C-alpha cells in the first residue's frame, strides 16, 4: 500500500498541478522574461525585433515621474481606503452579530449585494451619482446648504470619490468574514466579563479585538492586495484624470501595455507591483508576530 501512495498522489494532484503550472507559473515566467526586453507592437509580428535590454525598463520606471505619481495615488487609495473599509466592515459585522438586531439575513444580503455586482456597472452608475449638476450626492448636499462639488472633475475630490465607491463596493465581503470570526468567540467569555463588571467598550477591547486578531490580519492582507490593484474605478470613471490625480499603478501598466504597446515596460511595472504587495504582506505578518510575542 505504501508503494502505491506516490502513484495515487500523481494521479490526483498531477492534473491540478499541471494546470497551475501551465496557466499560472508559465505566464509569470514569460512576463518576467518580457520585462527584460523592449517587446512592443512590432515584435508581435516578428519576435526577432524584440531585444534584450536588461534592467533598462526598471531604470526607466525609477526615472519616470508618472510612475511615482501613480505610486503616490495608489498608496493614498490604500492607506485611506483600506482602514476605512476594514472599520466599516467590522462595524457592520458587530451590528449584525448583535442579538437585538432583527432581519439579519436581509441586512446581510443588502450589505453583501454590492460585492457580487459587476464593478464596471457599479462605476458607471456612480458616475451619475457624482454628476456635478444632476447627481444624487450633490442633490443631497443641496438640502444641507452645501454648494455642489465636481467630484470627478476636481483633482482634490476625485480620489476621495473613488475611495467612497470602493468602500461601499467591498466592505460586505470583509463583513462576512468578520461575522464568522465573531461567531467563533465563546459567548461565555462575554458573560464572565459582564459578571465582573466590564462594560461594552471593555469587552470589545479586551475580548473581541484580541480574539479577532487572526481574522483581522487575514482581512488586512487581502484588502491591501485588492487595493494595490486599484484599476476599474479610474479606468471607467476618470481615465486617470483629472491631472493624473486618480492614475494608479495598474492603470499605468495597462496604458503602457495596451495603449502604447510597450509590453516590456508594462511587464516591469507589473513585477514592481508584485514586489510591493509581497513587501506589504511580509511587513504585516511580521508586525502580527511581534504583537503575539
N, C-alpha and C positions, 0 to 999 in steps of 0.2 A: 504493500500500500504506500509506503513512504517513497518508493521509487516512482510511483505514478503521480505523485503530487506535483512535481515540476511540470509534467506534461499537462495536467489539469489547469495549472496556472497559465501556461502558454495558451491553451485553448480558450479560456475565459477572459484573460486580460489582454491577449495578443491583439484582437481586433480593435479594442478601445485604445490601446497604446499606439497602434499603427495609425489610427485616425487622428489622435492628438499630435503625433509626430508629423503627419502629412499636412494637416490643416492649421497647426499652431507653430511648432518648433521650426519646421522648414521655412514658412513665410517669415518668421522672425529672423532667422539666419540670413535669408535672402535680403531682407530690409537692412540688416546690419552691413552686409556687403555693399548694398546700394549706397549707403551713407558715405562710403569712401570713394565714390565715383561722381562724375559730373553728368549722370544719366539725365537726359531731357527728352523732349518730344522727338528729336531726330533719331535718338537711339531706339525708339520704339520700332522704327522700320529697319534699322541697321545697328545691331548690337556692337559692331566694331567701332562705332562713333563714340561710345561711352569710354571714358578714360579713367584710370585710377588716379585719384588726386590726393590720397592720403587723408590727412586731417584738415584739409583746406576748408571743407564745409563747416567743420566745427569752429575753426578760427574765424570764419566769416560770420557765424552766428554770434560769437562773442563780440565782434566789432559792429554788429547790426543794431542801431538804436531802436528799430522797430521790434526786434525780439525782446529787448529789455522793457519796452513799453507793454508788450503783450504779457511778459512775465509779471510786471507790476500789477496789471489789471487782473491777471489770474490769481495772484496772491491776495489782492484786495477782495475779490469774489470769494475766495476760500476762507480767509480769516474773518470776514464779516458775515458771510452767509452760512458757513459751516457751523459755528457755535450757535447762531440764531436758529438754524434748522434743528439742531440737536435739542436746544432748550424748548422749542415749540413741541417737538416730538415727545419729550419727557413730560411736559405739562399736560398734553393731551392724553398720554398714557395714564398718568396719575388720576386725571379726572374720570376716564372711562373705567379705571380699575376700582374706583370708589364704590362702596356698596349702595349709597343712596341714589346713584345715577340710574335712571330708567331708560329703556330703549337702547341698551348698549349696542346690540348688533346693528341697529340703524345708524348710530353715530359712527361706528367703526367702518361701515360701508361708505358713509358720506366722506369721512376723512381719508379713506384709502382710495376712493374712486379716482382722484387726480393722478395717482401713481400709475394706474393702468391705462390712462388716457394718452394718446399719441402726443409727444412733446411738440411736434411741428404744428398740430392742430391747436393745441393749447396756446402756443406762441402767437399764432395768427389771431386767435380770439383776444388775447391780451393786448395785441396791438390796438384794437379798438377800445379796450378798457383804458389804455393810456392815451387815447386821442386827445390832443390839446384843446379841442373845441367841443367835441361831442362825446368824449369818453366818460364812462360811469364814475371813474375816480375823481376827475375834475368836477363832475356834476355834484358829487357828494361833498367835495371841498367847498363848492359854492354855497352850500347851506350853512357852512361854518364861517362864511365871510372871508375865505381864503382865495386869493387870485389863482387862476388856472396855471398849471405847471406844464411845460413842454417836456414830458417825461423822457421821451426818446430822442428829442432834438437838442436837449441841453446837456453838454458834457458833464456837468456836475450832478445831474439826476439820472442819467442813462444807466449807470451801473447799479445804483440803489434800486431802480426799477427792475433790473434783471435779478437782483438778489431777492426781491419780494416775490417775483414769479417763481424762482427756483425753490424758495422755502415752501410756498403754497403747494407746489407740484410734488415735492419729495418728502415732506415731513411724515406723511402717512405710512410709508414703508418702515421708517425707523420707529414710529409709534407702535406698530405691531410687534416689533422685536422687543421694545421696552415692556409692553404688556406681558409678553411671555416671560421676561425676566422678573417682573413684579409678581407674577403668579407663582414663581418658584421660591419666593421668600416665605418662610413659615409664618402663619398668622400668629402662632404662639409667641413669637418674638415681640410683636406689636402689643399683644395682650399683656405680656410681662412688663414691657416698658410703661404701658398705661397704668398698671397697678403701682409701679414705682413712682408715678407722678410725672412721667415725661410728657411734654406737650407734643403737638403735631409737628412743629419745626424740629424739635429734638429727635423725634422718631425718624423723621426724614433724613436728618443729618447723620445720626448715629447708626441707623439700621438700613434705610433704603439705599442711600448713596454708596456705602461700603459694599453691600451685597450686590449692587448693580454694577460694580466696577468692571468685571469682565465683559458684561453686555455693553457698557459704555465704551470700553476700549474697542470692541468689535465695530460698533456703530461709528465711532470716530474715524477709524481707519477706512471703512467703506465710504463714508461721507467725504473724506479727504480725497480718496481716489476718484469718486464721481465728480467732485467739484473741480479737481485739477483738469478734468476732461470737459470743461465748460465750452460748449460749441453751438448747440442747436439754437439756443436763445438769441445770441447775437447774429447768427447766420440768417435766421428768419426775420428778425425784428429790426436790426440796425446795420447789418453787414460790417460790423466792427466799428461803426461810427457812433456818434459824431466825433470827428477829430481823433479817431482811433481810441476813444475812451472805453469802448467795450471789446476791443480786439483781444482775443485770448490766444494762448499758445497753440491750441488745436485749430482754431480758425486760421491763424497764420500758417500753420503747417498745411492746411487744406488749400489756402490761396497759393502758396508756393508750389504745391504739388499738382493741383488740378486747374489752376488758373494760369500760372506762368510755366507749368510743366518742368519745374526744377525738382525732379524726383529725388535726386541725391541730397539736395539741401533739405527737402521736406523729411526725408528719412533720418537725417541727422537731428532735426528738431524733435522727431518722434523719440529718439533714443535719449535725448536730453530730458524730455518729459518723463520717460521711464525712470531715469536716474533720480529725478526729483521726487517722484512718487515713492520709489524704493527708499530713498533717504528719509522722507517724511514718515513712512511706516516703521522704519527701524528706530527713529527717534521716539515715536510714541510708544513703541514696545519697550524701549529702554527706560523711559520715564515711568511706565507702568511697573516694571520690575523693581525700580528703586522705591516706588511707592509701597510695594509689598514688603520689601526689606525694611 
